[in-house]
Amino acid sequence: MSTMNISLPEALKSFVDRQVRTRGYGSSSEYVRELIRKEQDIQHLRDLLLEGAASPVEGVADKAFFESLREEIREAKEE
């Protein structure tokens, strides 16, 4: 595992320390790693949304579309 040192103003360091204490993190490093993982998840979702928005329209998401999805789920449960 690599090491990264960061400098924080006292107000941010106090905030991190409170988060570690009150939210059950083992260390400030654990807290920061969790923040970075969440940001990675957000970025991945953003990329998927942009990819979907750029893709061609393949159908209409109307009442009939959602009913067909529900029917597929019901049939899958029966199998």
NORLINUR-V41517 format. One line per field, one symbol per residue. ss: DSSP state (h for helix, s for strand, l for the rest). burial: b if it has 16 or more other ideal C-beta (glycine too) atoms within 10 Angstrom, else e. A space follows every 10 residues. Layout:
ss: ???
burial: ???
This chain:
ss: lllllllllh hhhhhhhhhh hhhllllhhh hhhhhhhhhh hhhhhhhhhh hhhhllllll llhhhhhhhh hhhhhhhhl
burial: eeeeeeeeee eeeeebeebb eeeebeeeee bbeeeeeeee eeeeeeeeee eeeeeeeeee eeeeeeeeee eeeeeeeee
